[in-house]
Amino acid sequence: MKEACGVFGVFAPGRAVAQLTFDGIYALQHRGQESAGMAVSDGQTITVVKDMGLVATVFDERTLSGLHGHLAIGHTRYSTHGSSDWNNAQPAYRPVGRAGFALGHNGNLTETESLIKRAGMLPGMTASDSDVVASLLASEFSERGNEERAELAGAIEAVIPDLAGAFSFVLMDADHLYGVRDPHGFRPLCLGRLGAEDAPEGWVLASESPALDVIGAAFVRELSPGELVTIGAEGVSSRQLFDTDEVADRLCIFEFVYFARPDTRLHGVEVHGARRRMGELLARQAPVEADMVMAVPDSGVPAAEGYARASNIPYGQGLVKNRYIGRTFIDPDHQARMNAVRRKLNPLRDNIEGKRLVVVDDSIVRSTTVRSVVKMLREAGGAEVHLRISSPPFAWPCFYGIDTPRRSELLAANMSLEEIRRHLDVDSIAYISLENLKEAIGAPGVDFCDACLTGNYPVPVPVSFGDPEDDGAIGSAALQAALPGV
Ligand code: AMP
């Protein structure tokens, strides 16, 4: 099961940590809209509240006012099939030691079979990666001596270095908050501080920096790949859990393209600026004569602004987005996804009619969104449609925590550029080059995981592509189902 989630944690004696956690995970809602939850400790008891649905649906004033403590973690979850299950909502809790412990996970482990055995779980019964890790930690935790029983740190140090794949964890026992990143740092995780530098009032962990901003915490730093941060009454301490040769910074490049909020800073770069520069470079790389540059809202907006600025073609709005409709991406079948896009986006006919349009979006995965958009724009009288995409062709599934379809369903894995152009019914199409994408991000000397664009997987993945029996089969029946009319 793949999970692309938002995680948050706060240690702040004397503060309303449940309210802070609510605000934090609300700011991370875009990372997961399927379930939300938090665990709060008062030093004696850990209380977990979690349910299916959005943050504001799961929590209200009444729920929050009953959650007292000095320490909390929170989670928003987003997963693929088999997901509508309360048991998979996080944080995961295990009642071992004095008050038990809780865990929230963003990522995707690549090797779970041996871990499932080690945790003493029955194959087929396990619901999620996070469950496996919670069970491993629980057995390690309960085997430890009495003096260590209230502290999870020993179990974390014994279990986490054996995990493979992508993980940014927030964990807590009765009195400590922990944050861990996998040795490649695939998923982001940052540390923040409440109160003044010389008199801290608390510490915060969050997937993305806006979750710090909204609760008035200052950004301190990103956790390093492989780092364990322990936070308690004694302050903040840090340890590297992995050997030097296992550690290699490979933050997911797609966080910059699509996943992260535009106001998030990653590697010191604000994501919005990176996306605008992607549009500027795309305009230089693939210019076209046109009357208006427009975005597929909201994810295409910053790059469209950049394209317009660099090309001197006026920027305009061609589509209105219904902001009360959530993600359309994970609907199970093609027609349902097309209908969902149509419900979400509606054209502005007067802005479009008779115009040559440059349409900018951040990515094409299955192609549901752009196909639906192009059809709408043509029906609304658009004279020409020139598609510009601010990421290179997405041709390889992600195994490191972003929800993507099988390779057979990825448009760019199955067609040439000209086939794609015809399939989408556009006058021209261009994707930004990988080189330009990296230049737009502008973090010199930083390496990224770009497996979804290149097929270079930094950690071995559980399928071998190209074999017709495999998940990665090209030209399979799934392709026909996913792309009717191919
Ligand atoms: P598709 O409609 O399948 O081509 O998906 C591409 C569109 O969905 C783009 O406009 C993106 O903004 C968005 N998107 C890309 N990747 C994801 C993802 N993993 N989860 C949700 N939405 C995504």
Residues whose N, C-alpha, C, O or C-beta is under 5 A from the ligand:
A	BS01	AMP	Y258 S299 F329 D361 D362 S363 I364 V365 R366 S367 T368 T369 V370 I402 D403
